[in-house]
Amino acid sequence: MSNLPVGIFDSGIGGTSIFKELHALLPNENFIYLADSKNAPYGNKSKEEIIQLSIKNTELLIEKGCKLIVIACNTATTNAISYLRENYPIPFIGIEPAIKPAALNTKSKAIGILATKGTLSSQLFHKTTDLYANGVKVVEKIGEGIVHLIETGQIESNEMKALLKTYMEPMVKENIDYLVLGCTHYPYLIPMLKNMLPEHVKIIDSGLAVAKQTKAILESKNLLNDSEIKPTIELYTNGNINVLNSILEHQFPTNYLDF
């Protein structure tokens, strides 16, 4: 089983930020990535819709023989991972905003969280916030419109800059010293965010932590791929293949798949 692929899915191309971390840490692993761009963003859908989309993605990855699935989407993790773990016999790695390190390390006692509506309104998000952010001011902003702009190849557009400015200004006024990115699309905005935020504000995303957790689970289940055969990387999108190619800088072969 160890040479079977690691499956990854996201509501579009954002999870490629997680895929890059996984591929860097686990260079021998075979990967299959699903970008469900047709249904992006998940963040403004109901819990039931998010679960159904997550089931569809999971079953396709299992059909393709995956040994473990990384849910490279904060919204899908916070709304669907419990259901998936209860109903499928495969290990799942989820992603949630890195509130804990931000809340434990803040000096100003104020942190910002930029995430989707689906993540910020979820039970898991509130549970994590209550657990770790007691006594810390948490400035939440729904990143309305961001995923759409990224999915349509407009990362560095004037519209994106204007949108981010409206989300960052209230956080800066509240004297945040950590910004938590609660959506896997958002790491692609870090260069732009650094130009907008004071130098002392640290930006945290979950990519490396997820890659480390994936490696730990593969090791504990004796599923690490130790084959010397060159690994295969399969990336599928049901959206615009050019946008996926562009964000991956044409490093990996990408395919269109209507799923």
NUSEPA-783767 format. One record per residue: residue number from 1; x negated, y, z negated of N, C-alpha, C in turn. Coordinates in nm, 4 decimals, decimal comma, m for minus. Atoms other than C-alpha are relative to their C-alpha. Layout:
BEGIN
PT_i_nX_nY_nZ_caX_caY_caZ_cX_cY_cZ
PT_NUM_X_Y_Z_X_Y_Z_X_Y_Z
...
This chain:
BEGIN
PT_i_nX_nY_nZ_caX_caY_caZ_cX_cY_cZ
PT_1_m0,0808_m0,1226_0,0000_0,0000_0,0000_0,0000_m0,0838_0,1272_0,0000
PT_2_0,0789_m0,1217_0,0189_m0,2889_0,2393_m0,0604_m0,0231_0,0779_0,1296
PT_3_0,0227_m0,0731_m0,1256_m0,3278_0,3208_0,3112_0,1286_0,0572_0,0585
PT_4_m0,1256_m0,0618_m0,0444_0,0378_0,4244_0,3438_m0,0091_0,1515_m0,0190
PT_5_0,0125_m0,1458_0,0087_0,0944_0,7997_0,3928_0,0649_0,0617_m0,1237
PT_6_m0,0646_m0,0862_0,0996_0,1750_1,0668_0,1353_0,0990_0,0873_0,0762
PT_7_m0,1026_m0,0817_m0,0651_0,5005_1,2367_0,2338_0,0147_0,1347_m0,0688
PT_8_m0,0202_m0,1359_0,0529_0,5630_1,6100_0,1899_0,1197_0,0597_0,0727
PT_9_m0,1046_m0,0748_m0,0707_0,8776_1,8099_0,2587_0,0237_0,1355_m0,0646
PT_10_m0,0332_m0,1351_0,0456_0,9800_2,1731_0,2319_0,1108_0,0560_0,0881
PT_11_m0,1025_m0,0698_m0,0780_1,2556_2,4034_0,3493_m0,0679_0,0879_0,1036
PT_12_0,0690_m0,0776_m0,1020_1,0295_2,5101_0,6343_m0,1503_m0,0145_m0,0099
PT_13_0,1460_0,0074_m0,0129_0,6633_2,5956_0,6738_m0,0746_0,0374_m0,1276
PT_14_0,0672_m0,0454_0,1217_0,5926_2,7281_0,3231_m0,0809_m0,1077_m0,0685
PT_15_0,0697_0,1107_0,0662_0,4932_2,3864_0,1896_m0,1329_m0,0345_0,0616
PT_16_0,1333_0,0220_m0,0575_0,1956_2,3890_0,4240_m0,1077_0,0570_m0,0924
PT_17_0,0968_m0,0528_0,0976_0,0276_2,5962_0,1488_m0,0358_m0,1105_m0,1000
PT_18_0,0249_0,1147_0,0877_0,0627_2,2842_m0,0701_m0,0747_m0,1092_0,0771
PT_19_0,0664_0,1015_m0,0829_m0,0364_2,0498_0,2144_m0,1497_0,0287_0,0116
PT_20_0,1424_m0,0361_m0,0138_m0,3651_2,2407_0,2592_m0,0786_m0,0365_m0,1261
PT_21_0,0661_0,0351_0,1268_m0,4501_2,1949_m0,1112_m0,0121_m0,1518_m0,0143
PT_22_0,0012_0,1464_0,0078_m0,3577_1,8254_m0,0960_m0,1065_m0,0590_0,0929
PT_23_0,0947_0,0518_m0,0994_m0,5626_1,7649_0,2176_m0,1444_0,0281_m0,0419
PT_24_0,1353_m0,0361_0,0455_m0,8646_1,9447_0,0690_m0,0450_m0,0910_m0,1149
PT_25_0,0347_0,0822_0,1163_m0,8531_1,7414_m0,2546_0,0008_m0,1493_0,0317
PT_26_m0,0164_0,1420_m0,0329_m0,7526_1,4094_m0,0932_m0,0270_m0,0230_0,1493
PT_27_0,0305_0,0042_m0,1443_m0,9345_1,4027_0,2439_0,0182_m0,1375_0,0655
PT_28_m0,0161_0,1343_m0,0576_m0,8946_1,0237_0,2866_0,1459_m0,0403_0,0196
PT_29_m0,1416_0,0389_m0,0054_m0,5151_1,0264_0,2585_0,0627_0,0303_0,1360
PT_30_m0,0864_m0,0262_m0,1157_m0,2746_0,9966_0,5505_0,1177_0,0839_m0,0495
PT_31_m0,1093_m0,0877_0,0416_m0,0058_1,2667_0,5394_0,1081_0,0086_0,1076
PT_32_m0,1122_m0,0335_m0,0880_0,3396_1,3179_0,6889_0,0717_0,1189_m0,0630
PT_33_m0,0616_m0,1233_0,0502_0,4846_1,6686_0,6515_0,1274_0,0306_0,0790
PT_34_m0,1262_m0,0400_m0,0638_0,8462_1,7684_0,7227_0,0300_0,1457_m0,0326
PT_35_m0,0400_m0,1403_0,0165_0,9257_2,1368_0,7753_0,1460_0,0129_0,0433
PT_36_m0,1431_m0,0064_m0,0301_1,3039_2,1635_0,7509_0,0429_0,1448_0,0277
PT_37_m0,0214_m0,1421_m0,0302_1,3017_2,5101_0,9081_0,1422_0,0302_0,0460
PT_38_m0,1378_m0,0188_m0,0490_1,6456_2,4592_1,0631_0,0940_0,0387_m0,1143
PT_39_m0,0865_m0,0248_0,1162_1,7946_2,4732_0,7125_m0,0595_0,0992_m0,0996
PT_40_0,0620_m0,0989_0,0893_1,5641_2,7379_0,5617_0,0812_0,1300_0,0025
PT_41_0,0586_0,0390_0,1287_1,5894_2,8999_0,3212_0,0977_m0,0858_m0,0814
PT_42_m0,0848_0,0774_0,0910_1,7170_2,6526_0,0613_0,0493_0,0869_m0,1159
PT_43_m0,0228_m0,0789_0,1212_1,7156_2,9268_m0,2027_0,1372_0,0603_m0,0163
PT_44_m0,1337_m0,0591_0,0152_2,0613_3,0652_m0,1238_0,1102_m0,1031_0,0202
PT_45_m0,1000_0,1059_m0,0159_2,2364_2,7261_m0,0927_0,0450_m0,0514_m0,1371
PT_46_m0,0497_0,0561_0,1256_2,4431_2,5463_m0,3567_m0,0860_m0,1196_m0,0413
PT_47_0,0748_0,1155_0,0518_2,2901_2,2748_m0,5762_0,0340_m0,1256_0,0797
PT_48_m0,0448_0,1191_m0,0751_2,4963_2,0122_m0,3906_m0,0633_m0,0042_0,1396
PT_49_0,0618_m0,0068_m0,1331_2,3682_2,1307_m0,0509_m0,1497_m0,0324_m0,0070
PT_50_0,1443_0,0215_0,0157_2,0079_2,1307_m0,1763_m0,0282_m0,1484_m0,0239
PT_51_0,0170_0,1440_0,0263_2,0455_1,7733_m0,3080_0,0186_m0,0790_0,1292
PT_52_m0,0253_0,0730_m0,1252_2,1913_1,6548_0,0242_m0,1155_0,0162_0,0998
PT_53_0,1147_m0,0229_m0,0902_1,9073_1,8137_0,2245_m0,1234_m0,0753_m0,0499
PT_54_0,1140_0,0712_0,0584_1,6529_1,6629_m0,0151_0,0128_m0,1510_0,0218
PT_55_m0,0255_0,1424_m0,0277_1,8124_1,3184_0,0281_m0,0373_m0,0311_0,1446
PT_56_0,0300_0,0193_m0,1434_1,7900_1,3536_0,4080_m0,1506_m0,0062_0,0235
PT_57_0,1451_m0,0049_m0,0179_1,4210_1,4473_0,3911_m0,0681_m0,1214_m0,0635
PT_58_0,0574_0,1143_0,0727_1,3404_1,1771_0,1359_0,0178_m0,1288_0,0790
PT_59_m0,0272_0,1260_m0,0709_1,5061_0,9005_0,3365_m0,0795_m0,0100_0,1299
PT_60_0,0807_0,0010_m0,1221_1,3233_1,0029_0,6532_m0,1463_m0,0345_m0,0327
PT_61_0,1389_0,0277_0,0394_0,9865_0,9962_0,4719_m0,0165_m0,1449_m0,0467
PT_62_0,0057_0,1406_0,0425_1,0648_0,6575_0,3146_0,0051_m0,0911_0,1231
PT_63_m0,0111_0,0751_m0,1258_1,1664_0,5293_0,6592_m0,1350_m0,0032_0,0732
PT_64_0,1310_m0,0078_m0,0653_0,8233_0,6422_0,7824_m0,1104_m0,0650_m0,0846
PT_65_0,0936_0,0811_0,0776_0,6594_0,4311_0,5104_m0,0805_0,0719_m0,1063
PT_66_0,0785_m0,0756_0,0986_0,5467_0,6924_0,2569_m0,0042_m0,0705_m0,1361
PT_67_0,0206_0,0653_0,1304_0,4076_0,5698_m0,0767_0,0309_0,0931_m0,1177
PT_68_m0,0263_m0,1028_0,1011_0,4693_0,8947_m0,2673_0,0511_0,1221_0,0741
PT_69_m0,0535_m0,1199_m0,0657_0,6624_1,2133_m0,1918_m0,0261_0,1232_m0,0859
PT_70_0,0194_m0,1305_0,0637_0,5597_1,5686_m0,2780_0,1118_0,0913_0,0482
PT_71_m0,1055_m0,0964_m0,0354_0,8555_1,8066_m0,2883_m0,0654_0,1376_m0,0030
PT_72_0,0782_m0,1242_m0,0087_0,6666_2,1140_m0,1664_0,0912_0,1217_0,0088
PT_73_m0,1029_m0,1044_m0,0023_0,9599_2,3420_m0,2435_0,0498_0,0175_m0,1426
PT_74_m0,0440_m0,0268_0,1368_1,0392_2,5072_m0,5758_0,1499_m0,0212_m0,0162
PT_75_m0,1457_0,0100_0,0098_1,4120_2,5237_m0,5043_0,0465_m0,1453_0,0014
PT_76_m0,0370_0,1413_m0,0066_1,4374_2,1560_m0,4076_m0,0432_m0,0734_m0,1266
PT_77_0,0464_0,0637_0,1242_1,2311_2,0549_m0,7120_0,0960_0,0292_m0,1145
PT_78_m0,0796_m0,0375_0,1171_1,4340_2,2505_m0,9651_0,1445_m0,0489_0,0089
PT_79_m0,1397_0,0415_m0,0153_1,7679_2,1382_m0,8196_0,0204_m0,1488_0,0288
PT_80_m0,0246_0,1361_m0,0511_1,7112_1,7873_m0,6815_m0,0929_m0,1088_m0,0526
PT_81_0,0983_0,1044_0,0324_1,4092_1,6097_m0,8319_0,0550_m0,1046_m0,0974
PT_82_m0,0571_0,0969_0,0957_1,6045_1,4495_m1,1190_0,0836_m0,1033_0,0735
PT_83_m0,0841_0,0918_m0,0785_1,8547_1,3022_m0,8735_m0,0873_m0,0957_0,0816
PT_84_0,0852_0,0831_m0,0854_1,5806_1,1759_m0,6408_m0,0734_m0,1065_m0,0822
PT_85_0,0721_0,0954_0,0847_1,3843_1,0132_m0,9240_0,0922_m0,1107_m0,0512
PT_86_m0,0959_0,0997_0,0503_1,6972_0,8375_m1,0477_0,0449_m0,0971_0,1091
PT_87_m0,0603_0,0789_m0,1073_1,7945_0,7050_m0,7048_m0,0967_m0,0643_0,0989
PT_88_0,0976_0,0589_m0,0925_1,4707_0,6144_m0,5235_m0,1196_m0,0534_m0,0791
PT_89_0,1055_0,0652_0,0792_1,1926_0,3802_m0,6419_m0,1416_0,0493_0,0278
PT_90_0,1298_m0,0527_m0,0427_0,9076_0,5963_m0,5085_m0,0404_0,1144_m0,0944
PT_91_0,0393_m0,1142_0,0851_0,6993_0,8438_m0,7166_0,0244_0,1347_0,0714
PT_92_m0,0211_m0,1355_m0,0522_0,7938_1,2120_m0,6689_m0,0847_0,0985_m0,0798
PT_93_0,0719_m0,1105_0,0632_0,5713_1,5119_m0,7420_0,0778_0,1271_0,0331
PT_94_m0,0772_m0,1225_m0,0235_0,7606_1,8372_m0,7868_m0,0830_0,1248_m0,0232
PT_95_0,0656_m0,1301_0,0149_0,6750_2,2039_m0,7974_0,0941_0,0928_m0,0724
PT_96_m0,0791_m0,1061_0,0619_0,7970_2,4689_m1,0327_m0,0908_0,1188_m0,0279
PT_97_0,0844_m0,1179_0,0195_0,6783_2,8261_m1,0944_m0,0920_m0,0160_m0,1210
PT_98_0,1019_0,0163_0,1045_0,3606_2,8412_m1,3052_0,0187_0,1020_m0,1118
PT_99_m0,0323_m0,0948_0,1075_0,5270_3,0292_m1,5913_m0,0926_m0,0206_m0,1198
PT_100_0,0771_0,0319_0,1210_0,3292_2,8486_m1,8629_m0,1350_0,0721_m0,0051
PT_101_0,1303_m0,0690_0,0098_m0,0247_2,9751_m1,7753_0,0135_0,1519_m0,0042
PT_102_m0,0192_m0,1461_0,0004_0,1067_3,3265_m1,7089_0,0442_0,0474_m0,1385
PT_103_m0,0539_m0,0403_0,1310_0,3026_3,3441_m2,0371_m0,1027_m0,0174_m0,1115
PT_104_0,0986_0,0253_0,1049_0,0177_3,1976_m2,2436_m0,1200_0,0945_0,0083
PT_105_0,1209_m0,0819_m0,0179_m0,2501_3,4278_m2,0979_0,0248_0,1497_0,0132
PT_106_m0,0275_m0,1425_m0,0183_m0,0724_3,7621_m2,0569_m0,0478_0,0830_m0,1195
PT_107_0,0431_m0,0938_0,1059_m0,2264_4,0506_m2,2521_0,1052_0,1104_m0,0184
PT_108_m0,0985_m0,1084_0,0073_0,0436_4,3052_m2,1677_0,1362_m0,0483_m0,0484
PT_109_m0,1269_0,0638_0,0406_0,3190_4,0606_m2,2723_0,1122_0,0276_0,1001
PT_110_m0,0984_m0,0161_m0,1074_0,4905_4,1173_m1,9366_m0,0522_m0,0731_0,1234
PT_111_0,0388_0,0726_m0,1218_0,4837_3,8845_m1,6356_0,1103_0,0146_0,1040
PT_112_m0,0966_m0,0087_m0,1092_0,6508_3,9024_m1,2963_0,0185_m0,1358_0,0654
PT_113_m0,0262_0,1242_m0,0731_0,8168_3,6132_m1,1164_0,0780_0,0343_0,1268
PT_114_m0,0650_m0,0183_m0,1299_0,8990_3,6332_m0,7460_0,0395_m0,1392_0,0492
PT_115_m0,0472_0,1341_m0,0371_1,1162_3,3383_m0,6445_0,1330_0,0113_0,0734
PT_116_m0,1300_0,0002_m0,0676_1,4311_3,2345_m0,4612_0,1122_m0,0021_m0,1034
PT_117_m0,1169_0,0035_0,0880_1,7784_3,2627_m0,6090_0,0219_m0,1414_m0,0553
PT_118_m0,0207_0,1388_0,0404_1,8009_2,8816_m0,6168_m0,0931_m0,0442_m0,1109
PT_119_0,0964_0,0339_0,1060_1,4895_2,8558_m0,8348_0,0316_0,0767_m0,1276
PT_120_m0,0217_m0,0831_0,1186_1,5651_3,1468_m1,0688_0,1289_m0,0339_m0,0739
PT_121_m0,1275_0,0327_0,0654_1,9208_3,0249_m1,1372_0,0063_m0,1448_m0,0478
PT_122_m0,0035_0,1428_0,0335_1,8227_2,6623_m1,1967_m0,0195_m0,0243_m0,1491
PT_123_0,0109_0,0416_0,1395_1,8440_2,4834_m1,5303_m0,1459_m0,0224_m0,0395
PT_124_0,1398_0,0300_0,0293_1,4819_2,3682_m1,5097_m0,0819_0,1276_m0,0184
PT_125_0,0715_m0,1270_0,0124_1,3559_2,7244_m1,4579_0,0281_0,0630_m0,1364
PT_126_m0,0367_m0,0617_0,1290_1,5479_2,8519_m1,7623_m0,0596_m0,0765_m0,1179
PT_127_0,0573_0,0836_0,1061_1,4283_2,5604_m1,9732_m0,1491_0,0298_m0,0172
PT_128_0,1444_m0,0286_0,0039_1,0629_2,6285_m1,8820_m0,0264_0,1394_m0,0555
PT_129_0,0155_m0,1379_0,0482_1,1012_3,0023_m1,9438_0,0238_0,0071_m0,1502
PT_130_m0,0321_m0,0009_0,1441_1,2637_2,9467_m2,2846_m0,1113_m0,0655_m0,0815
PT_131_0,1024_0,0773_0,0702_0,9896_2,7008_m2,3783_m0,1308_0,0768_m0,0152
PT_132_0,1345_m0,0587_0,0002_0,6838_2,9065_m2,2867_m0,0044_0,1532_m0,0059
PT_133_0,0061_m0,1461_m0,0126_0,7825_3,2724_m2,2463_0,0689_0,0732_m0,1148
PT_134_m0,0593_m0,0639_0,1174_0,9178_3,3462_m2,5930_m0,0867_0,1186_m0,0426
PT_135_0,0763_m0,1193_0,0382_0,8140_3,7014_m2,6836_m0,0694_0,0680_0,1161
PT_136_0,0590_m0,0590_m0,1203_0,7080_3,7767_m2,3247_0,1113_0,0557_0,0883
PT_137_m0,0986_m0,0568_m0,0918_0,8992_4,0103_m2,0949_m0,0192_m0,0639_0,1377
PT_138_0,0071_0,0662_m0,1306_0,9782_3,8174_m1,7762_0,0810_0,0830_0,0990
PT_139_m0,0661_m0,0840_m0,1008_1,0545_4,0439_m1,4798_0,0246_m0,0863_0,1234
PT_140_m0,0345_0,0897_m0,1111_1,2392_3,8289_m1,2249_0,0479_0,0798_0,1214
PT_141_m0,0483_m0,0593_m0,1245_1,2898_3,9271_m0,8623_0,0298_m0,1114_0,0996
PT_142_m0,0343_0,0934_m0,1076_1,4752_3,7257_m0,5983_m0,0622_0,0536_0,1287
PT_143_0,0688_m0,0448_m0,1219_1,2630_3,7413_m0,2823_0,0885_m0,0098_0,1230
PT_144_m0,0960_0,0042_m0,1112_1,5624_3,7885_m0,0540_m0,0637_0,0476_0,1298
PT_145_0,0488_m0,0403_m0,1318_1,4602_3,7950_0,3123_m0,1431_m0,0416_0,0321
PT_146_0,1419_0,0309_m0,0233_1,0967_3,6854_0,2646_m0,0169_m0,1269_0,0839
PT_147_0,0152_0,1282_m0,0707_1,1354_3,3233_0,3790_0,0377_0,0150_0,1471
PT_148_m0,0431_m0,0194_m0,1391_1,3244_3,4310_0,6907_m0,1108_0,0661_0,0829
PT_149_0,1061_m0,0704_m0,0732_1,0444_3,6701_0,7911_m0,1206_m0,0915_0,0241
PT_150_0,1130_0,0926_m0,0176_0,7761_3,4040_0,7339_0,0338_m0,1056_0,1049
PT_151_m0,0426_0,1045_m0,0932_0,9748_3,1407_0,9246_0,0084_0,0506_0,1446
PT_152_m0,0086_m0,0559_m0,1353_1,0063_3,3789_1,2204_m0,1315_0,0677_0,0421
PT_153_0,1323_m0,0483_m0,0390_0,6348_3,4631_1,2282_m0,0252_0,1469_m0,0254
PT_154_0,0144_m0,1437_0,0257_0,6636_3,8113_1,0766_m0,0672_0,0290_m0,1342
PT_155_0,0658_m0,0153_0,1304_0,4273_3,7772_0,7794_m0,0565_0,1408_m0,0196
PT_156_0,0666_m0,1299_0,0168_0,2402_4,1014_0,8437_0,0799_0,1158_0,0600
PT_157_m0,0843_m0,1043_m0,0604_0,5332_4,3013_0,9764_0,0232_0,1166_m0,0969
PT_158_m0,0338_m0,1160_0,0836_0,6294_4,6481_0,8505_0,1210_m0,0307_m0,0877
PT_159_m0,1190_0,0387_0,0771_0,9598_4,4976_0,7383_m0,0405_m0,0787_m0,1255
PT_160_0,0487_0,0780_0,1145_0,7725_4,2504_0,5156_m0,0657_0,0916_m0,1029
PT_161_0,0680_m0,0919_0,0926_0,5556_4,5267_0,3668_0,1012_0,0815_m0,0804
PT_162_m0,1030_m0,0802_0,0676_0,8631_4,7376_0,2883_0,0754_m0,0843_m0,1030
PT_163_m0,0733_0,0910_0,0878_1,0421_4,4390_0,1341_m0,0812_m0,0299_m0,1264
PT_164_0,0857_0,0321_0,1146_0,7480_4,3432_m0,0881_m0,0167_0,1206_m0,0924
PT_165_0,0144_m0,1219_0,0803_0,7090_4,7035_m0,2012_0,1182_0,0173_m0,0943
PT_166_m0,1198_m0,0163_0,0854_1,0675_4,7099_m0,3296_0,0021_m0,1023_m0,1135
PT_167_0,0037_0,1020_0,1054_1,0049_4,3881_m0,5256_m0,1129_0,0246_m0,1000
PT_168_0,1163_m0,0183_0,0874_0,6644_4,4874_m0,6670_0,0090_0,1256_m0,0865
PT_169_m0,0028_m0,1268_0,0736_0,7352_4,8453_m0,7769_0,0599_m0,0126_m0,1403
PT_170_m0,0557_0,0137_0,1352_0,9683_4,7534_m1,0680_m0,0897_m0,0834_m0,0921
PT_171_0,0897_0,0834_0,0817_0,7177_4,4892_m1,1845_m0,1189_0,0818_m0,0510
PT_172_0,1131_m0,0844_0,0389_0,4301_4,7376_m1,1870_0,0441_0,0980_m0,1087
PT_173_m0,0525_m0,0936_0,1014_0,6477_4,9831_m1,3843_0,0137_m0,0669_m0,1364
PT_174_m0,0140_0,0760_0,1258_0,7004_4,7100_m1,6458_m0,1354_m0,0481_m0,0537
PT_175_0,1359_0,0293_0,0458_0,3203_4,6737_m1,6762_m0,0334_m0,1500_m0,0013
PT_176_0,0358_0,1429_m0,0069_0,2945_4,3088_m1,5670_m0,1504_m0,0156_0,0224
PT_177_0,1403_0,0295_m0,0320_m0,0532_4,1558_m1,5673_m0,0143_m0,1363_0,0687
PT_178_m0,0030_0,1247_m0,0782_0,0475_3,8245_m1,4030_0,1209_0,0030_0,0923
PT_179_m0,1109_0,0186_m0,0937_0,2578_3,7649_m1,0940_0,0043_m0,1477_0,0364
PT_180_m0,0179_0,1421_m0,0307_0,3917_3,4106_m1,0571_0,0775_m0,0113_0,1310
PT_181_m0,0678_0,0214_m0,1279_0,4809_3,3052_m0,7026_0,0809_m0,1293_m0,0102
PT_182_m0,0889_0,1136_0,0223_0,7835_3,0773_m0,7298_0,0607_m0,0566_0,1263
PT_183_m0,0449_0,0577_m0,1272_0,8154_2,9698_m0,3669_m0,1247_m0,0322_0,0806
PT_184_0,1234_0,0407_m0,0692_0,5640_2,7784_m0,1558_m0,0264_0,0801_0,1273
PT_185_0,0255_m0,0899_m0,1129_0,6098_3,0252_0,1308_m0,0879_0,1196_m0,0436
PT_186_0,0555_m0,1273_0,0441_0,4772_3,3107_m0,0832_m0,1532_0,0092_m0,0046
PT_187_0,1462_m0,0155_m0,0015_0,1015_3,2244_m0,1048_m0,0540_0,0645_0,1275
PT_188_0,0452_m0,0647_m0,1242_0,0772_3,3426_0,2565_0,0070_0,1525_m0,0092
PT_189_m0,0124_m0,1447_0,0180_0,1569_3,6911_0,1217_m0,1057_0,0567_m0,0948
PT_190_0,0956_m0,0445_0,1029_m0,1288_3,7054_m0,1312_m0,0886_0,1161_0,0467
PT_191_0,0828_m0,1158_m0,0412_m0,3577_3,9342_0,0787_0,0779_0,1317_m0,0037
PT_192_m0,0827_m0,1205_m0,0016_m0,0715_4,1823_0,1193_0,0349_0,0444_m0,1428
PT_193_m0,0360_m0,0307_0,1391_0,0310_4,1592_m0,2475_m0,1182_0,0605_m0,0755
PT_194_0,1194_m0,0534_0,0683_m0,3264_4,2245_m0,3638_m0,0208_0,1473_0,0324
PT_195_0,0121_m0,1409_m0,0380_m0,3202_4,5524_m0,1728_0,1030_0,0886_m0,0684
PT_196_m0,1090_m0,0772_0,0612_0,0008_4,6575_m0,3478_m0,0094_0,0076_m0,1525
PT_197_0,0011_0,0110_0,1452_m0,0723_4,5539_m0,7053_m0,1277_0,0571_m0,0598
PT_198_0,1231_m0,0427_0,0676_m0,3176_4,7014_m0,9573_m0,0994_m0,1154_m0,0058
PT_199_0,1060_0,1016_m0,0071_m0,6513_4,5182_m0,9576_0,0074_m0,1039_m0,1111
PT_200_0,0026_0,0919_0,1150_m0,6002_4,3639_m1,3018_0,1108_m0,1058_0,0058
PT_201_m0,1113_0,0962_m0,0066_m0,2810_4,1784_m1,2002_m0,0473_m0,1287_0,0697
PT_202_0,0397_0,1300_m0,0560_m0,3542_3,8091_m1,1457_0,1210_m0,0661_0,0656
PT_203_m0,1079_0,0672_m0,0739_m0,1482_3,6174_m0,8896_m0,0184_m0,1512_m0,0141
PT_204_0,0087_0,1455_0,0211_m0,0688_3,2528_m0,9663_0,0979_m0,0726_0,0913
PT_205_m0,0916_0,0917_m0,0686_0,0706_2,9834_m0,7384_m0,0337_m0,1415_m0,0454
PT_206_0,0100_0,1348_0,0573_0,1087_2,6103_m0,8021_m0,0789_m0,0988_0,0848
PT_207_0,0581_0,0922_m0,0975_m0,0850_2,4621_m0,5073_m0,1043_m0,0970_m0,0535
PT_208_0,1085_0,0863_0,0474_m0,4014_2,3327_m0,6730_0,0483_m0,0930_m0,1111
PT_209_m0,0533_0,0828_0,1094_m0,2150_2,2085_m0,9827_0,0798_m0,1180_0,0554
PT_210_m0,0792_0,1071_m0,0616_0,0194_2,0073_m0,7598_m0,0909_m0,1045_0,0634
PT_211_0,0950_0,0923_m0,0622_m0,2721_1,8566_m0,5669_m0,0675_m0,0871_m0,1065
PT_212_0,0644_0,0754_0,1087_m0,4431_1,7545_m0,8938_0,0961_m0,1030_m0,0607
PT_213_m0,0999_0,0919_0,0545_m0,1220_1,5998_m1,0271_0,0252_m0,1160_0,0954
PT_214_m0,0191_0,1054_m0,1010_m0,0735_1,4078_m0,7007_m0,1151_m0,1003_m0,0060
PT_215_0,1168_0,0887_0,0083_m0,4270_1,2705_m0,7248_0,0072_m0,0874_m0,1253
PT_216_m0,0084_0,0745_0,1264_m0,3724_1,1692_m1,0882_0,1028_m0,1127_0,0084
PT_217_m0,1054_0,1024_m0,0127_m0,0487_0,9817_m1,0050_m0,0464_m0,1115_0,0942
PT_218_0,0509_0,1014_m0,0930_m0,2092_0,8049_m0,7067_m0,1033_m0,0898_m0,0692
PT_219_0,1011_0,0780_0,0736_m0,5014_0,6986_m0,9294_0,0658_m0,0935_m0,1001
PT_220_m0,0633_0,0805_0,1057_m0,2748_0,5762_m1,2096_0,0775_m0,1185_0,0567
PT_221_m0,0760_0,1087_m0,0630_m0,0770_0,3611_m0,9658_m0,0838_m0,0808_0,1005
PT_222_0,0926_0,0675_m0,0930_m0,3860_0,2362_m0,7764_0,0409_0,0177_0,1467
PT_223_m0,0471_m0,0273_m0,1357_m0,2563_0,4029_m0,4597_m0,0932_0,0909_0,0800
PT_224_0,0943_m0,0844_m0,0748_m0,5588_0,6157_m0,3636_m0,0518_m0,0755_0,1223
PT_225_0,0457_0,0632_m0,1239_m0,6619_0,5456_m0,0062_m0,1533_m0,0028_0,0044
PT_226_0,1454_0,0100_m0,0060_m1,0183_0,4120_m0,0005_m0,0487_m0,0531_0,1350
PT_227_0,0366_0,0472_m0,1338_m1,0146_0,3125_0,3669_m0,0987_0,0964_0,0656
PT_228_0,0964_m0,0847_m0,0709_m1,2980_0,4397_0,5859_0,0513_0,0399_0,1390
PT_229_m0,0613_m0,0370_m0,1284_m1,0648_0,4718_0,8853_0,0430_0,1470_m0,0071
PT_230_m0,0371_m0,1426_m0,0026_m1,0078_0,8363_0,9868_0,1496_0,0155_m0,0290
PT_231_m0,1412_m0,0125_0,0357_m0,6797_0,9471_0,8229_0,0828_0,0672_0,1092
PT_232_m0,0914_m0,0624_m0,0966_m0,3768_1,0469_1,0292_0,0812_0,1090_m0,0693
PT_233_m0,0814_m0,1111_0,0498_m0,1923_1,3741_0,9815_0,1143_0,0190_0,0981
PT_234_m0,1172_m0,0220_m0,0850_0,1628_1,4015_1,1169_0,0816_0,1138_m0,0584
PT_235_m0,0800_m0,1133_0,0447_0,3452_1,7342_1,0917_0,1186_0,0175_0,0927
PT_236_m0,1233_m0,0103_m0,0783_0,7055_1,7690_1,2022_0,0790_0,1234_m0,0428
PT_237_m0,0910_m0,1108_0,0285_0,9335_2,0703_1,2282_0,1247_m0,0127_0,0860
PT_238_m0,1221_m0,0078_m0,0806_1,2937_2,1080_1,3391_0,0291_0,1461_0,0347
PT_239_m0,0114_m0,1422_m0,0344_1,2299_2,4793_1,3934_m0,0956_0,0358_0,1113
PT_240_0,0903_m0,0500_m0,1039_0,9880_2,6845_1,6007_m0,1403_m0,0582_m0,0198
PT_241_0,1298_0,0677_0,0135_0,6765_2,4715_1,6570_m0,1170_0,0983_0,0079
PT_242_0,1079_m0,0994_m0,0129_0,4708_2,7806_1,7496_m0,0331_0,0662_m0,1329
PT_243_0,0220_m0,0622_0,1316_0,5194_2,9297_1,4026_m0,0783_m0,0949_m0,0897
PT_244_0,0729_0,0998_0,0787_0,4030_2,6060_1,2369_m0,1450_m0,0099_0,0478
PT_245_0,1356_0,0027_m0,0567_0,1026_2,5903_1,4728_m0,0822_0,1202_m0,0448
PT_246_0,0682_m0,1252_0,0319_0,0158_2,9502_1,3995_m0,0436_0,0031_m0,1466
PT_247_0,0305_m0,0077_0,1432_0,0324_2,9189_1,0191_m0,1068_m0,1015_m0,0399
PT_248_0,1037_0,1004_0,0253_m0,1875_2,6079_1,0306_m0,1253_0,0270_0,0835
PT_249_0,1138_m0,0433_m0,0833_m0,4254_2,7918_1,2673_m0,0422_m0,1091_0,0976
PT_250_0,0190_0,1041_m0,1027_m0,3863_2,5040_1,5166_m0,1012_m0,1078_m0,0411
PT_251_0,0969_0,0991_0,0485_m0,6011_2,2773_1,2951_0,0534_m0,1432_0,0105
PT_252_m0,0608_0,1333_0,0030_m0,3546_1,9874_1,2991_0,1049_m0,0110_0,1095
PT_253_m0,1044_0,0167_m0,1020_m0,1282_1,8393_1,5669_0,1390_0,0106_m0,0615
PT_254_m0,1372_m0,0161_0,0513_0,2348_1,9440_1,5145_0,0996_m0,0479_0,1035
PT_255_m0,0998_0,0593_m0,0880_0,5493_1,7895_1,6583_0,1384_0,0555_m0,0311
PT_256_m0,1394_m0,0370_0,0236_0,9106_1,8897_1,7055_0,0787_m0,1283_m0,0249
PT_257_m0,0872_0,1137_0,0308_1,1613_1,6492_1,5476_0,1337_0,0542_m0,0474
PT_258_m0,1322_m0,0464_0,0389_1,5345_1,7059_1,5222_0,0504_m0,0874_m0,1156
PT_259_m0,0442_0,0787_0,1154_1,6123_1,5863_1,1696_0,0906_0,0809_m0,0903
